[in-house]
Amino acid sequence: MRRTLSVALAAAAVAVAVVPVSHAATPEALRWGPCPADVTSPGLRCSTLRVPLDYRHPGGRQIEIVLSRLASENPARRRGVLLTNPGGPGASGLDYPGILANPALPEPLPQSVRDQYDVIGFDPRGVGHSTPVTCDLTPEQTARGNVRYPEDAADVVEQAGFAQTVARQCATSETAWMLPHTTTANTARDMDRIREALGEPKLSYLGASYGTYLGAVYATMFPRRGDRIVLDSNLGPGGYDITAMRRFGRGLEDRFPDFAEFAAADPGLGLGSTPEQVRAKFFELAAKLDKAPVHGIDGSAFRGMTFEKLYADLSMPNLAAIWRALDTGQPPPPEPPRGDPGNPFASRLHVICGDSRWPTSIQSYQRDVAVDRVRYPMLGAAAANIGPCAFWPKPVEPQVRIGDRGPSNVLLVQNLRDPGTPLVGARDLRRAFGDRARLVTADQGGHGAYGLLARNTCANDAVTGFLTTGELPRRDLACAAEPG
């Protein structure tokens, strides 16, 4: 990811970072009330904050950021709040404090953390209830997404036509005025406005997946405003750039052995009696579905579905059932209904395309596809395929360079076998932060190393200890696998 910026570019990024500090007006006080109807977690209250669309012109057009609060019931809570982000980009964060604290989860947010903080969620700019963006996407466009597996160079050209159409729709939609300003850097500035509106001198932060990059950008732009920063399942210091996208191929290769072992342990599934046979079954099914889709599922969808289901161990039985159904020509188990993906997809594109420069040459993607088809044969060609970012307008400001200037208050936590944000990204981010950070690794698979579904006691205790005491581990910590 981006680690070789010139000195001039790095200086420009720092200059950009101080704009909101010196020019932004003090935000209005927050008024808490009922949350939107689609926010279902109990105990949450919501509010709306107006922030500048363009922080270079803080007195100009304003947009709305909707946030939620799960208040601590401890009257002696420490001064500060725990701001959260579940990832994405494009994911709503309003329900996230309630999800984190849900007692039905295997590992809910510990009461010791709840006692210390009001837990704050928010929809980032462009997402959900926070002045949402649109690209006027059709159901067919959102269903296709970015997981098409190209068989040859001609398929990349065909995908380029699709990608260019989507980029044009985003640039001409009714919310095109937000396109240059829906970026991670501006969301970090919004976070600091949230801190101000809450009346807090500092904020603590818990971010997962893309939320790690958002937290890293905040910690870089506002190094003295962060208190205790926890980044779970880490992107590298370039965020969701082309390197991160291509790393999905590596992530599936890292993670798949866990599923192969699971499936081979039950020969009755018919997917193979050894991990090697299960891996061979993957390629057999993908090839068969490429030639003749089953119940609307082709080879690309099969690869993407397998990748997605390996985010959590709990999804492995369902994934095995899907494979078995497709192998025998039966309809796969029904999936739970999802909301309209139009805004999540559109806002995701706004951020990843607006944060960094992407290659514009179709030939460069053809070369990447050819390389990654060999290097990461399960998903690499799809992860390297061309997307709308190749046809996006040039970003309006330099990308923030993550560096080591600031206090030592950042804890990275990472599974060894994460399909979505592979370990290599966490190690890159750790190096970028230098002595500001420590890295805790957990010998487990899946996306998400702290709480919720993650059961590694060593990693969970390290994060909880940091959030409650503020003390980082003295050195990077490697947590061994735990039974079960």
FENPE-V464208 format. One record per pair of residues at least 24 apart in sequence whose ideal C-beta (glycine too) atoms are under 7 Angstrom apart, sorted by the first residue. I is the first residue (numbers start at 1). J is the second residue. If there is no record, write none. Layout:
I,J  I,J
This chain:
1,236  1,237  1,238  1,241  1,243  1,244  1,428  2,237  2,238  2,241  2,356  2,399  3,237  3,432  5,401  9,398  10,401  12,398  13,398  13,399  13,400  13,401  16,185  16,397  16,398  17,221  17,400  19,55  19,56  20,55  20,189  20,192  23,58  24,52  24,55  24,58  24,193  25,58  26,196  27,193  27,196  27,197  29,197  30,197  30,198  32,69  35,68  35,94  36,129  39,68  39,94  39,95  40,95  41,95  41,98  41,99  42,98  43,70  43,98  44,68  44,69  44,70  44,97  44,98  45,69  46,94  49,193  49,194  49,197  51,190  51,193  53,178  53,181  54,181  55,186  55,189  63,125  63,131  64,130  64,131  65,122  65,125  65,130  65,190  66,94  66,122  66,123  66,129  66,130  67,120  67,121  67,122  67,194  68,94  68,97  68,120  68,121  68,122  69,118  69,120  70,97  70,98  70,101  70,118  70,119  71,118  72,114  72,115  72,116  72,117  72,118  74,115  77,115  77,116  77,117  78,116  80,117  80,200  80,202  80,203  80,204  80,227  81,117  81,118  81,120  81,198  81,200  81,203  81,204  82,117  82,119  82,120  82,204  82,206  83,120  83,191  83,194  83,203  83,205  84,119  84,120  84,121  84,206  84,207  85,207  85,211  85,214  86,208  86,211  87,208  87,209  87,210  87,211  88,210  88,348  89,124  89,210  89,240  89,347  89,348  89,351  89,352  90,127  90,344  90,345  90,347  90,348  91,344  92,123  92,127  92,128  93,121  93,122  93,123  93,124  94,121  94,122  94,123  94,128  94,129  95,121  96,121  97,121  100,451  105,452  105,453  106,453  106,455  107,451  107,452  107,453  107,454  107,455  107,460  108,451  109,451  110,464  112,464  112,468  113,464  113,467  113,468  116,468  117,204  120,194  122,194  124,187  125,182  125,186  125,187  125,190  126,178  126,182  126,347  126,350  127,343  127,347  128,343  131,178  132,343  132,347  133,175  133,178  133,182  133,343  133,346  133,347  133,350  134,173  134,174  134,175  134,342  134,343  134,346  135,166  135,169  135,170  135,173  135,346  135,349  136,169  136,173  137,169  137,342  137,345  137,346  141,166  142,341  142,342  142,345  146,387  147,300  147,303  147,304  147,382  148,300  148,382  148,385  149,299  149,300  149,303  149,381  149,382  150,369  150,381  150,385  153,366  156,362  156,365  156,366  156,369  156,385  156,386  157,362  159,385  159,386  160,362  160,386  163,386  163,387  163,388  163,390  163,391  164,391  166,388  167,388  167,391  167,392  170,346  170,349  170,388  171,393  179,350  180,354  180,393  180,396  182,347  182,350  182,351  182,354  183,351  183,354  183,355  184,213  184,214  184,217  184,239  184,351  184,355  185,217  185,221  185,397  185,400  187,214  188,214  188,217  188,218  188,221  191,218  192,222  192,225  195,225  202,226  202,227  203,227  204,228  204,467  205,229  205,230  206,230  207,231  207,232  208,232  208,233  208,448  209,233  209,420  209,421  209,447  210,235  210,240  213,239  213,240  216,402  216,429  217,400  219,406  219,410  220,400  220,402  220,403  221,400  223,405  223,406  223,407  226,409  227,409  228,409  228,466  228,467  228,470  229,409  229,410  230,411  230,413  230,463  230,466  230,467  231,410  231,412  232,413  232,448  232,449  232,450  233,414  233,415  233,418  233,420  233,421  233,447  233,448  233,449  234,412  234,414  234,421  234,425  234,426  234,429  235,421  235,425  236,425  236,428  236,429  237,402  237,428  237,429  237,432  238,356  239,355  239,356  240,352  240,355  241,356  242,358  242,359  244,425  245,383  246,368  246,372  246,383  246,384  247,422  247,424  247,425  248,307  248,379  248,383  249,372  249,376  249,379  249,380  249,383  249,384  250,376  250,422  251,418  251,419  251,420  251,422  252,307  252,378  252,379  252,419  253,376  253,378  254,417  254,419  254,422  255,310  255,417  255,418  255,419  255,445  256,310  256,378  258,417  258,445  259,310  259,316  259,319  262,316  263,320  269,320  269,324  270,324  270,327  271,320  271,323  271,324  282,306  282,378  285,323  285,326  285,327  289,326  294,326  294,329  295,331  295,332  297,326  297,332  300,382  302,326  303,378  303,379  303,382  307,379  307,419  310,419  311,419  311,420  311,446  311,447  312,446  312,453  313,445  313,446  314,453  349,388  352,389  353,388  353,389  353,392  354,395  355,395  355,399  356,395  356,399  357,395  358,389  358,390  358,392  359,390  360,390  362,386  402,429  402,432  402,433  403,432  404,433  404,434  404,435  404,436  406,436  407,436  408,435  408,436  408,472  410,436  410,437  411,437  411,438  411,440  411,463  411,466  411,472  412,437  412,439  412,440  413,440  413,449  413,450  413,459  413,463  414,439  414,441  414,449  415,442  415,444  415,445  415,446  415,449  416,441  416,442  416,443  416,444  417,445  418,446  418,447  419,447  420,447  421,447  438,472  438,473  438,476  439,476  440,473  440,477  440,479  441,478  441,479  442,479  443,479  443,480  443,481  444,481  455,482  456,482  457,482
